[in-house]
């Protein structure tokens, strides 16, 4: 198989590219940045997915068997800025539609990465993959939902994979933020009333390639296994494993009060469909965190 990966310079795209190359697949990555800025290895083409003509020209020239669409606007708070709305929608909705249209024309399977933010976060029951009670709370969630719909309404051969609380080597994330803060703070406030599970991009990349080696199309939820936790719980485990002596103060989202965009309280994603389809689930999140911290130590 031959793969085309959008957002190859991002946190997930970086690991997807590496996983595909590890398995010996011919892989072409793309990003809006230049190769040097994107830090993408292997074959690479600069591409702005909001430009329909360029998307069609590039993907048709590559002629892949599968497209893994990792490119997205992911800055949740900045997406709320009025002067950014048009750009956020151009990337997350129209860019996704542009890729889906080419995949339809070429009869190519497409993987779209979505988010727990498509749900309103009410209640305590884990959200099931085929649940349609969306009602996103912010611009990011709304545009990612519209991207989902673009894929569903255009293609039959697709994987929609919702993830949450993502951390990986190549990008900003909660783990890096906590470790950086621990260098200058001996006390950190972290919200305790938003509940979910983390997703390690290294593990997720393996699953996405596994999926693309099948035709078990549909919508799935994929986070690391283990009990559902709060951001407070996650921070405590980060510092415990990293050996950092930091006091973590649990606060409510209202008490924290620093985010411009509303966050869902219930980000529990039901992952059972992965097992039902015969896919290997991601390892438990504590193990994923241990391996990630070890990887980061090696890098340093």
C-alpha positions as CSV (number, residue, x, y, z in Angstrom):
1,X,0.0,0.0,0.0
2,X,0.9,3.6,-0.6
3,X,0.0,6.3,2.0
4,X,-0.5,10.0,1.9
5,X,-0.4,11.7,5.4
6,X,-1.6,15.3,5.9
7,X,-0.2,17.2,8.9
8,X,3.0,15.1,8.8
9,X,4.8,17.7,10.9
10,X,2.3,17.6,13.7
11,X,2.2,15.6,16.9
12,X,0.3,12.7,15.5
13,X,1.4,13.0,11.9
14,X,5.0,12.6,13.0
15,X,4.3,9.2,14.7
16,X,2.1,8.0,11.8
17,X,4.9,8.7,9.3
18,X,7.4,6.8,11.5
19,X,5.0,3.8,11.9
20,X,4.3,3.6,8.2
21,X,8.0,3.7,7.3
22,X,8.7,1.1,10.0
23,X,6.3,-1.3,8.3
24,X,7.9,-0.6,4.9
25,X,5.1,1.3,3.3
26,X,5.7,3.9,0.6
27,X,4.7,7.1,2.4
28,X,4.4,10.8,1.3
29,X,3.8,13.4,4.0
30,X,2.5,16.9,3.7
31,X,2.1,20.0,5.8
32,X,1.5,23.7,5.3
33,X,5.0,24.4,6.6
34,X,8.2,23.8,4.7
35,X,10.0,20.5,5.2
36,X,12.5,22.1,7.7
37,X,9.8,23.8,9.7
38,X,7.6,20.7,9.8
39,X,10.4,18.3,10.9
40,X,9.0,15.7,8.7
41,X,11.2,12.9,7.5
42,X,10.9,10.8,4.3
43,X,9.1,12.0,1.1
44,X,7.4,15.3,1.8
45,X,5.4,17.9,-0.1
46,X,4.3,21.3,1.2
47,X,0.5,21.6,0.9
48,X,-2.2,24.0,2.1
49,X,-5.3,21.8,2.5
50,X,-7.6,24.8,2.2
51,X,-6.7,25.2,-1.4
52,X,-8.9,22.8,-3.3
53,X,-7.0,22.8,-6.5
54,X,-3.7,22.2,-4.9
55,X,-5.1,19.3,-2.8
56,X,-6.5,17.6,-5.9
57,X,-3.3,18.1,-7.9
58,X,-1.0,16.8,-5.1
59,X,-3.0,13.8,-4.0
60,X,-3.7,12.7,-7.6
61,X,0.0,13.0,-8.4
62,X,0.8,10.8,-5.4
63,X,-1.9,8.3,-6.2
64,X,-2.1,6.7,-2.8
65,X,-4.2,3.7,-1.7
66,X,-5.0,5.5,1.6
67,X,-5.0,9.0,3.1
68,X,-4.5,9.5,6.8
69,X,-5.7,13.1,7.5
70,X,-3.9,14.4,10.6
71,X,-3.8,18.1,9.6
72,X,-6.1,20.3,11.8
73,X,-6.5,23.5,13.6
74,X,-6.0,22.3,17.3
75,X,-5.5,25.5,19.3
76,X,-8.9,25.3,21.2
77,X,-8.8,28.7,22.8
78,X,-7.4,30.7,19.9
79,X,-10.2,29.2,17.7
80,X,-12.6,31.3,19.8
81,X,-11.0,34.6,18.5
82,X,-13.3,36.3,16.0
83,X,-10.5,37.0,13.6
84,X,-9.5,33.3,13.5
85,X,-13.0,31.8,12.9
86,X,-12.7,31.8,9.1
87,X,-9.3,30.2,9.2
88,X,-10.3,27.5,11.7
89,X,-13.3,26.6,9.5
90,X,-11.2,26.7,6.4
91,X,-8.8,24.1,7.8
92,X,-11.0,21.8,9.8
93,X,-14.1,21.8,7.6
94,X,-13.2,22.9,4.0
95,X,-9.8,21.4,4.1
96,X,-11.3,18.1,5.2
97,X,-13.9,18.3,2.5
98,X,-11.2,19.0,-0.1
99,X,-9.4,15.8,0.8
100,X,-12.6,13.8,1.0
101,X,-13.6,14.9,-2.5
102,X,-10.3,13.7,-3.9
103,X,-10.5,10.4,-2.1
104,X,-14.0,9.9,-3.5
105,X,-12.9,10.7,-7.0
106,X,-9.9,8.3,-6.7
107,X,-11.8,5.6,-4.7
108,X,-9.2,5.9,-1.9
109,X,-9.9,5.1,1.8
110,X,-9.6,8.0,4.2
111,X,-8.9,8.3,7.9
112,X,-10.1,11.4,9.8
113,X,-9.0,12.2,13.3
114,X,-11.7,13.7,15.4
115,X,-12.2,14.5,19.1
116,X,-14.2,14.1,22.3
117,X,-15.0,17.8,21.8
118,X,-17.8,17.0,19.4
119,X,-19.9,16.0,22.4
120,X,-21.3,18.4,25.0
121,X,-19.6,16.6,27.9
122,X,-22.8,16.2,30.0
123,X,-23.4,13.2,32.3
124,X,-21.0,10.4,33.3
125,X,-21.7,7.7,30.8
126,X,-18.9,7.0,28.2
127,X,-19.8,8.3,24.8
128,X,-20.3,5.5,22.2
129,X,-18.7,5.9,18.7
130,X,-22.1,5.7,16.9
131,X,-23.8,8.1,19.3
132,X,-25.1,11.2,17.5
133,X,-25.8,13.4,20.6
134,X,-23.2,15.9,19.6
135,X,-23.8,19.5,20.6
136,X,-20.1,20.7,20.8
137,X,-19.4,23.5,23.3
138,X,-16.8,25.5,21.3
139,X,-15.6,26.4,17.8
140,X,-13.0,23.7,17.7
141,X,-15.5,21.0,18.5
142,X,-18.1,22.4,16.1
143,X,-15.6,22.5,13.2
144,X,-14.2,19.0,13.9
145,X,-17.8,17.8,13.9
146,X,-18.4,19.4,10.5
147,X,-15.3,17.8,9.3
148,X,-16.7,14.4,10.4
149,X,-19.9,15.1,8.5
150,X,-17.9,16.1,5.4
151,X,-16.2,12.7,5.5
152,X,-19.4,10.7,6.3
153,X,-21.5,12.4,3.6
154,X,-18.8,12.1,0.9
155,X,-17.3,8.6,1.4
156,X,-18.1,5.0,2.1
157,X,-14.5,3.9,2.7
158,X,-13.6,5.9,5.8
159,X,-12.3,5.6,9.4
160,X,-13.4,8.3,11.8
161,X,-11.3,8.0,14.9
162,X,-12.1,10.2,18.0
163,X,-9.3,10.7,20.4
164,X,-8.8,12.8,23.6
165,X,-6.0,14.3,25.8
166,X,-3.3,13.7,23.2
167,X,0.4,13.7,24.0
168,X,3.4,12.8,21.9
169,X,7.0,13.6,21.1
170,X,6.6,16.2,18.4
171,X,4.4,19.0,19.7
172,X,2.9,20.8,22.7
173,X,0.9,18.8,25.2
174,X,-0.2,18.5,28.8
175,X,2.6,16.3,29.9
176,X,5.3,18.7,28.6
177,X,3.4,21.7,30.1
178,X,3.3,20.0,33.6
179,X,7.0,19.1,33.4
180,X,8.0,22.6,32.3
181,X,5.9,24.2,35.1
182,X,7.5,21.9,37.7
183,X,10.9,23.5,36.9
184,X,9.7,26.9,38.2
185,X,6.7,26.0,40.5
186,X,6.5,23.8,43.6
187,X,2.6,24.1,43.6
188,X,0.3,23.8,40.5
189,X,-3.5,24.1,40.2
190,X,-5.1,21.5,38.0
191,X,-8.8,20.9,37.2
192,X,-10.4,17.8,38.8
193,X,-13.9,17.9,37.3
194,X,-13.0,17.1,33.6
195,X,-12.8,13.3,33.2
196,X,-11.4,11.2,30.3
197,X,-8.3,9.2,29.3
198,X,-5.1,10.2,27.6
199,X,-3.9,9.2,24.1
200,X,-0.3,8.6,23.3
201,X,0.3,9.3,19.6
202,X,3.0,6.5,19.3
203,X,0.4,3.9,20.3
204,X,-2.4,5.6,18.3
205,X,-0.2,5.6,15.1
206,X,0.1,1.8,15.4
207,X,-3.6,1.4,15.6
208,X,-4.3,3.7,12.7
209,X,-2.0,1.7,10.4
210,X,-3.6,-1.5,11.7
211,X,-7.0,-0.1,10.7
212,X,-5.8,0.9,7.2
213,X,-4.7,-2.7,6.6
214,X,-8.4,-3.7,6.8
215,X,-11.7,-2.6,5.4
216,X,-13.5,-2.5,8.8
217,X,-14.7,1.0,8.1
218,X,-16.7,3.2,10.5
219,X,-16.4,5.4,13.5
220,X,-14.2,4.4,16.5
221,X,-13.0,5.8,19.8
222,X,-9.3,5.3,20.5
223,X,-7.6,6.4,23.7
224,X,-5.2,4.4,25.9
225,X,-6.8,1.8,28.1
226,X,-7.2,2.1,31.8
227,X,-9.6,3.8,34.3
228,X,-11.1,7.2,33.5
229,X,-9.3,10.0,35.3
230,X,-9.3,13.7,35.8
231,X,-6.6,16.1,34.6
232,X,-5.6,16.4,38.3
233,X,-5.1,12.6,38.5
234,X,-3.0,12.7,35.3
235,X,-0.8,15.5,36.7
236,X,-0.2,13.6,39.9
237,X,0.9,10.5,38.0
238,X,3.1,12.6,35.7
239,X,5.0,14.0,38.7
240,X,5.1,10.6,40.5
241,X,6.6,8.9,37.5
242,X,9.0,11.8,36.7
243,X,10.1,12.0,40.3
244,X,9.1,15.7,40.6
245,X,8.3,17.0,44.1
246,X,5.3,19.2,43.2
247,X,2.1,19.8,45.2
248,X,-0.9,19.5,42.9
249,X,-3.9,21.5,44.0
250,X,-7.3,20.1,42.7
251,X,-9.7,22.9,41.5
252,X,-12.9,23.0,39.6
253,X,-13.1,24.3,36.1
254,X,-14.9,27.4,37.4
255,X,-12.2,28.0,40.0
256,X,-9.4,27.6,37.4
257,X,-11.1,30.1,35.1
258,X,-8.3,30.6,32.5
259,X,-9.7,29.0,29.4
260,X,-11.4,31.0,26.7
261,X,-13.2,28.0,25.2
262,X,-15.6,25.9,27.2
263,X,-14.4,22.3,27.9
264,X,-16.5,19.2,28.2
265,X,-16.7,17.7,31.7
266,X,-17.3,14.2,30.5
267,X,-14.7,13.1,27.9
268,X,-15.1,9.4,28.6
269,X,-14.9,7.6,25.3
270,X,-16.2,4.1,25.0
271,X,-13.5,2.0,23.3
272,X,-15.3,-1.4,23.1
273,X,-15.9,-1.2,19.3
274,X,-12.2,-1.6,18.7
275,X,-12.2,-5.0,20.4
276,X,-15.4,-6.0,18.7
277,X,-13.8,-5.2,15.3
278,X,-10.7,-7.3,16.2
279,X,-8.3,-4.4,16.7
280,X,-5.6,-4.5,19.4
281,X,-6.4,-1.8,22.0
282,X,-3.9,0.8,23.1
283,X,-1.9,-0.1,26.2
284,X,-3.0,1.4,29.6
285,X,-2.3,5.0,29.9
286,X,0.1,4.6,32.9
287,X,2.3,2.4,30.8
288,X,2.1,4.9,27.8
289,X,3.1,7.7,30.1
290,X,6.1,5.7,31.4
291,X,7.3,5.0,27.9
292,X,6.8,8.6,26.8
293,X,8.8,10.0,29.7
294,X,11.6,7.5,29.0
295,X,11.5,8.7,25.3
296,X,11.7,12.3,26.4
297,X,14.7,11.6,28.7
298,X,16.5,10.0,25.8
299,X,15.9,13.0,23.7
300,X,17.2,15.4,26.3
